[in-house]
Amino acid sequence: MKYGLIGEHLPHSFSKEIHAKIENYPYELHEIKKEDLDEFMRKKEFTAINVTIPYKKDVIPYLFEIEENAERIGAVNTIVNRNGKLYGYNTDFFGMRALIQKLGLDFYRRKVVILGTGGTSNTAIAVSEALGAKEIITVGRTAKKDVITYSELYRCHTDADFIINTTPCGMFPYPDGNEKIAGTPISLESFSGLKGVVDAVYNPLRTNLVMNARERNIPAEGGLYMLTAQAVAASEKFLNASFDRTLNDRIFHEIYKSKENIVLSGMPGSGKSTVGKILASILNRTFIDTDEEIVRLAGKEITDIFAEIGNEGFRRLESEIIHYISSEYQGAVIATGGGAILRDDNVRALKRNGKIYFLNRPLEQIVPTADRPLALDYAALKARFEERYERYLSTCDKAIKTLESPEKTANLIKEDFFNENHGD
């Protein structure tokens, strides 16, 4: 291996895609079992590598020299082999600092709370110190030296100015958590003076924590910008080169857009499937129709599902499908059922990795369809339209008038999707 990333589990890493956009060099994802790490490091059969969980500390004893930042943090994520001698760096420092600066957050003489106690937490501490934070509070599940519990956080430190999450809470494949880990590390309700939230998690694009902050008009961002910035900094070490910051901005935008789903909402018969298929074809993306997925998995038509389990039963099934698709697929075009946006949890799931476009088709241009039990005739269709219209508007990121042809509508969405800053 000449260049690459080593770690224990790497199936969902973005690193290979990012490095391919930096320079034209071979970059591999190389999974290593713990018992094989010693042999790999002693052989030194690489030019330069990145290191991720759980080996950022384990590689340190094999290094000939370690830079000051990496030594202070106690973790290495970049190693360069120079004539058989290994030099260690921590470019996560530059990545996190770039993410904080991207959000325009000023840590000088401010109070920063860091959630988590792992290697990324140490990076957050070092960056916060470098940016002049007045007070840095580290929070963990158990109290120890320089670490407080979450209970103490709520009791004593709700006056925090900034929060940095370095825990895996909200991370794929459990964005809403499971029996071992929560879907969000903390509740923001008590932190009335927050000026910014930084989340090191980059998959999904927007964690529950980031969305909760933005709903309160608090600047917040996930970890993808940090990931791309550290990769650019690592590549500089690999190649002994220097890159302009605009390179990171360009790569971030391209990766972000390649991972973000385009979600279509709207009334039955508004053209979601037609427009979605055209858009997916134009962009060479996977197309998914949530209603079609429900039919496929249930093995029966929607009218039969309604007849057997009713509206509430159908909505539960629909939610299961939406949560799965929203988590498992990135860079897809997703057409949702007409009532999908009626549930808040569906909307949040769709927005974690997607931007929602409401196909705003006038009622008089929508034709009732027999395969939609709640819109069988014009009277039922009109009732659904009046019930849902404001909900469509309030849950979408952008409303698109569909007076033009499906092709023009698809191109309008494409233009809007790619011309914005980075999809938020």
C-alpha positions in Angstrom: 0.0 0.0 0.0 1.4 3.4 -1.0 -1.3 5.7 0.6 -4.4 4.9 2.5 -6.4 4.7 5.7 -6.0 2.1 8.4 -8.6 1.2 11.0 -10.6 -1.7 12.4 -13.9 -1.1 10.5 -14.0 1.1 7.4 -17.0 0.2 5.3 -18.6 3.6 5.5 -15.5 5.8 5.3 -15.6 8.8 2.9 -11.8 9.1 3.0 -11.0 7.4 -0.4 -13.5 9.7 -2.2 -12.1 12.8 -0.5 -8.4 12.0 -1.3 -9.4 11.2 -4.9 -10.5 14.8 -5.3 -7.3 16.2 -3.7 -4.5 14.7 -5.9 -4.1 11.8 -8.3 -2.5 9.2 -6.0 -3.6 5.7 -5.1 -5.5 5.6 -1.8 -6.7 2.4 -0.1 -9.0 1.6 2.8 -7.1 -1.1 4.7 -8.9 -2.7 7.6 -6.5 -4.2 10.2 -7.4 -6.5 13.1 -5.9 -5.5 16.5 -3.7 -8.5 16.5 -2.2 -7.6 13.1 -1.4 -4.0 13.8 2.1 -4.7 15.2 3.2 -6.5 12.1 1.8 -3.9 9.8 3.6 -1.0 11.7 6.9 -2.9 11.9 6.9 -3.7 8.2 6.3 0.0 7.2 5.2 -1.0 3.8 3.6 2.3 3.0 4.5 5.8 1.9 2.0 7.6 4.1 -1.3 6.7 5.8 -4.1 8.1 7.8 -5.1 6.3 11.0 -8.6 6.1 12.5 -10.4 4.4 15.3 -9.2 2.5 17.3 -5.5 3.0 16.5 -4.8 6.7 16.9 -2.9 6.1 20.2 -1.7 2.6 19.4 0.5 3.7 16.6 2.5 6.2 18.6 5.2 3.7 20.0 6.2 3.0 16.4 7.0 6.6 15.5 10.5 8.0 15.1 9.1 11.5 15.7 5.8 13.0 16.6 4.7 16.7 16.0 3.9 18.9 19.0 0.1 19.0 18.4 -0.2 15.3 18.1 1.9 14.8 21.2 -0.2 17.2 23.2 -3.4 15.6 22.0 -2.1 12.1 22.5 -3.3 10.8 19.2 -1.9 10.5 15.7 -4.1 10.3 12.5 -1.4 10.8 9.9 1.9 9.0 9.4 4.6 9.7 6.8 7.3 7.2 6.1 10.6 9.0 5.3 13.4 6.6 4.5 12.1 4.0 6.9 11.4 6.4 9.7 7.8 7.1 10.7 6.7 10.7 11.5 3.4 11.3 13.2 0.9 14.2 12.9 -2.6 15.1 14.0 -4.4 16.8 11.2 -7.7 16.4 13.0 -6.6 19.6 14.9 -6.6 21.6 11.7 -9.9 20.0 10.6 -11.8 20.9 13.8 -10.3 24.4 13.8 -11.4 24.8 10.2 -15.0 23.6 11.1 -15.2 26.1 14.0 -14.0 28.9 11.8 -16.4 28.0 9.0 -19.2 28.5 11.4 -17.8 31.9 12.4 -17.6 30.9 16.1 -15.4 33.0 18.3 -14.1 31.0 21.3 -12.0 33.8 22.7 -12.7 34.1 26.5 -15.8 31.9 26.1 -17.0 28.8 27.9 -16.8 25.6 25.8 -18.4 22.3 26.7 -16.9 19.2 25.1 -19.0 16.0 25.1 -17.0 12.8 25.2 -13.6 11.7 26.5 -11.9 9.9 23.5 -9.2 11.0 21.1 -11.5 13.5 19.3 -12.3 15.1 22.7 -8.6 15.7 23.2 -8.4 17.3 19.8 -11.4 19.6 20.7 -9.7 20.6 24.0 -6.4 21.5 22.1 -8.3 23.5 19.5 -10.4 25.3 22.1 -7.2 26.2 24.0 -5.6 27.5 20.8 -8.7 29.6 20.1 -8.4 31.3 23.5 -11.4 29.7 25.3 -11.7 31.0 28.9 -13.1 27.8 30.3 -13.2 24.2 28.9 -15.5 21.6 30.5 -15.2 18.0 29.4 -18.2 15.7 30.0 -18.3 11.9 30.2 -20.5 9.1 31.5 -18.4 8.8 34.7 -16.6 11.5 36.7 -12.8 11.5 36.9 -10.0 14.0 36.9 -10.9 16.9 34.6 -14.2 15.1 33.5 -17.6 15.9 34.9 -20.9 13.9 34.5 -23.9 14.9 32.4 -25.8 15.4 35.6 -23.3 18.0 36.8 -23.3 19.6 33.3 -27.0 20.3 33.7 -26.6 21.5 37.3 -23.7 23.8 36.9 -22.8 24.6 33.3 -25.9 25.5 31.3 -24.3 28.9 30.8 -22.0 27.4 28.1 -21.4 29.5 25.0 -20.4 26.5 22.7 -20.9 22.8 22.7 -18.7 20.3 20.8 -19.9 16.7 20.5 -17.2 14.1 20.1 -19.4 11.1 21.1 -20.9 8.7 18.6 -24.4 9.7 19.6 -26.5 10.1 16.5 -24.0 8.4 14.2 -24.9 5.9 11.5 -26.2 3.2 11.6 -28.2 4.3 14.7 -29.1 8.0 14.1 -31.9 7.7 16.7 -29.9 5.6 19.0 -30.3 2.0 20.3 -30.2 0.2 23.6 -26.5 1.2 24.1 -26.3 4.7 22.8 -28.6 7.7 22.6 -29.7 9.4 19.4 -28.6 12.8 20.8 -26.0 13.3 23.5 -27.8 16.1 25.4 -31.0 18.2 25.4 -30.3 21.8 24.4 -33.4 23.3 26.2 -31.5 24.3 29.3 -28.7 26.1 27.4 -30.3 29.4 26.7 -27.1 31.3 25.8 -25.6 28.9 23.3 -23.8 30.6 20.4 -22.8 27.5 18.4 -22.8 23.7 18.2 -20.2 21.6 16.6 -20.7 17.9 16.0 -17.8 15.7 14.9 -20.2 13.1 13.5 -20.4 13.3 9.7 -22.7 10.4 8.9 -25.6 11.4 8.8 -24.9 14.8 7.3 -27.1 16.4 10.0 -27.4 14.6 13.4 -30.3 15.2 15.7 -28.1 17.5 17.7 -27.3 19.7 14.7 -31.0 19.8 13.7 -32.1 20.6 17.3 -29.6 23.5 17.4 -30.7 24.9 14.0 -34.4 24.7 15.1 -33.3 27.1 17.9 -31.5 29.3 15.4 -28.1 28.3 16.8 -25.3 28.0 14.3 -24.5 24.3 14.0 -22.6 21.9 11.7 -21.7 18.3 11.4 -18.3 16.8 11.0 -18.0 16.5 7.2 -16.1 19.9 6.8 -13.7 18.7 9.6 -13.2 15.4 7.7 -12.4 17.1 4.4 -10.2 19.8 6.0 -8.1 17.2 7.9 -7.8 15.1 4.7 -6.4 18.1 2.8 -4.0 18.8 5.7 -2.9 15.1 5.7 -2.4 15.2 1.9 -0.1 18.2 2.4 2.0 16.0 4.7 1.9 13.1 2.3 3.1 15.1 -0.6 5.1 17.8 1.2 2.9 20.4 -0.6 0.7 23.3 0.3 -2.9 23.8 -0.9 -5.2 26.8 -0.9 -8.1 26.7 1.5 -10.5 27.0 -1.5 -9.6 23.4 -2.3 -11.2 22.2 0.9 -14.3 24.3 0.3 -14.7 22.8 -3.2 -14.2 19.2 -2.0 -16.5 19.7 0.9 -19.2 21.0 -1.4 -18.8 18.2 -3.9 -18.8 15.5 -1.3 -21.7 17.0 0.6 -23.8 17.2 -2.5 -22.9 13.7 -3.6 -24.1 12.4 -0.2 -27.2 14.5 0.2 -30.6 13.0 -0.9 -33.1 14.9 -3.0 -36.5 14.3 -1.4 -39.8 15.1 -3.1 -43.0 15.7 -1.2 -46.4 16.7 -2.3 -50.0 15.5 -2.9 -50.8 12.2 -4.6 -50.8 12.9 -8.3 -48.5 15.9 -8.1 -45.8 14.2 -10.2 -43.3 13.1 -7.6 -42.5 9.8 -9.2 -42.4 11.2 -12.7 -40.2 14.1 -11.8 -38.1 12.0 -9.5 -37.3 9.4 -12.2 -36.3 12.1 -14.7 -34.1 13.9 -12.0 -32.5 10.6 -11.1 -31.7 9.9 -14.7 -30.2 13.4 -15.3 -28.0 13.1 -12.2 -27.3 9.3 -12.5 -28.7 8.7 -9.0 -30.7 5.9 -7.5 -34.4 6.6 -7.5 -36.6 5.3 -4.7 -40.4 5.6 -4.3 -41.4 5.0 -0.7 -44.9 3.8 -1.8 -43.3 1.3 -4.2 -41.0 0.1 -1.4 -44.0 -0.4 0.9 -45.8 -2.4 -1.8 -42.7 -4.5 -2.5 -42.0 -5.4 1.1 -45.7 -5.9 2.1 -46.3 -8.0 -1.1 -49.7 -6.3 -1.6 -51.1 -3.0 -3.0 -51.6 0.1 -0.8 -55.4 -0.2 -1.0 -55.1 -3.7 0.4 -52.8 -2.6 3.2 -55.2 0.2 4.1 -58.1 -2.4 4.1 -56.2 -4.7 6.4 -54.5 -2.4 8.9 -56.1 1.0 8.4 -54.5 4.4 8.1 -52.5 4.2 11.4 -51.1 0.8 10.5 -50.1 2.1 7.1 -48.4 5.2 8.6 -46.4 3.0 11.0 -45.2 0.9 8.1 -44.4 4.0 6.0 -42.4 5.4 8.9 -40.3 2.2 9.1 -39.5 2.4 5.4 -38.7 6.1 5.5 -36.3 5.7 8.5 -34.5 2.9 6.8 -34.2 4.6 3.4 -33.1 7.9 4.9 -30.4 6.2 6.9 -29.1 3.7 4.4 -29.2 5.7 1.2 -27.1 8.8 0.4 -27.1 10.6 -2.9 -30.5 9.2 -3.9 -33.7 10.8 -5.3 -36.6 9.9 -3.0 -40.3 10.3 -3.8 -42.4 10.1 -0.7 -46.1 9.3 -0.2 -48.5 12.1 0.0 -48.9 11.8 3.8 -45.3 11.0 4.7 -44.6 14.5 6.0 -47.5 14.3 8.5 -45.2 12.8 11.1 -42.5 14.9 12.6 -40.2 11.9 13.0 -40.5 11.2 9.2 -39.5 14.8 8.4 -36.5 14.7 10.7 -35.4 11.3 9.3 -35.6 12.6 5.7 -33.7 15.8 6.5 -30.8 14.1 8.2 -29.3 13.3 4.8 -31.7 15.1 2.5 -33.2 18.3 1.2 -37.0 18.3 0.8 -38.6 19.8 -2.3 -42.4 20.3 -2.2 -43.9 19.9 -5.7 -46.5 22.6 -5.4 -49.0 21.6 -8.0 -52.3 23.4 -8.1 -55.3 21.3 -7.0 -57.1 21.7 -10.3 -54.2 20.0 -12.1 -54.2 17.0 -9.8 -56.2 13.9 -10.8 -57.7 11.6 -8.2 -56.2 8.1 -8.3 -57.8 4.8 -7.4 -54.7 3.4 -5.8 -54.6 6.1 -3.1 -57.4 5.3 -0.6 -57.4 8.9 0.9 -57.7 10.5 -2.5 -60.1 8.3 -4.5 -62.2 11.2 -5.8 -62.1 14.9 -6.2 -63.9 15.6 -2.9 -61.4 13.5 -0.9 -58.5 14.9 -2.9 -59.6 18.5 -2.1 -60.0 17.7 1.6 -56.5 16.2 1.7 -55.1 19.2 -0.1 -56.6 21.7 2.3 -55.6 19.7 5.3 -52.0 19.3 4.2 -51.0 22.3 2.2 -49.5 24.4 5.0 -47.8 21.3 6.3 -46.1 20.7 2.9 -44.9 24.3 3.0 -43.6 24.2 6.6 -41.7 21.0 6.2 -40.0 21.5 2.9 -36.7 23.2 2.3 -37.9 24.6 -1.0 -41.3 24.7 -2.8 -41.2 24.2 -6.5 -44.1 25.3 -8.8 -44.9 22.5 -11.2 -46.8 24.4 -13.9 -44.0 23.5 -16.4 -43.3 20.1 -17.8 -41.8 17.4 -15.6 -38.4 17.8 -17.4 -38.4 21.6 -16.5 -39.4 20.9 -12.9 -36.6 18.4 -12.6 -34.1 20.9 -14.0 -35.4 23.6 -11.6 -34.7 21.3 -8.7 -31.3 20.3 -10.0 -30.3 24.0 -10.5 -31.4 24.9 -6.9 -29.8 21.9 -5.4 -26.3 22.5 -6.8 -26.2 26.3 -6.8 -26.6 26.7 -3.0 -23.7 27.0 -0.5 -23.7 23.3 0.6 -27.2 22.2 0.9 -28.4 23.7 4.2 
